[in-house]
Amino acid sequence: MKFYKFVSYINIKTLKMKKLLLSTVLVVALGLSFTSCRETEKKADDMGDAIENAADDTADAMEDAADDAADKTEGALEKAGKAIDNATNEVKEAGKAVDGAAKEIVGDDN
């Protein structure tokens, strides 16, 4: 199960980085398209801060989504493991019952 969690984490992290990069590029493109050459330095600084904040917010949102997905996957894997354990125990009990019945039949014939 650890290997599956590791592979899922790598895939989620790769997806997170792609979305983060595309979101940052989009914010930069929009910011540059609305800024003219005559704007003051203060507005340029404000735009830089807005882009940085947007990138931080995007990164936080992606990290939260990845954590939520990992938590949900972990819960599903735990439930599947418990179901397999329960099925194994039931098969063992059924085998014991069959063994007991076979011993009774053999005992009756002798």
Secondary structure, DSSP 8 states (H G I E B T S, - for coil): -HHHHHHHHHHHHHHHHHHHHHHHHHHHHHHHHT--TT--HHHHHHHHHHHHHHHHHHHHHHHHHHHHHHHHHHHHHHHHHHHHHHHHHHHHHHHHHHHHHHHHHHHHH-
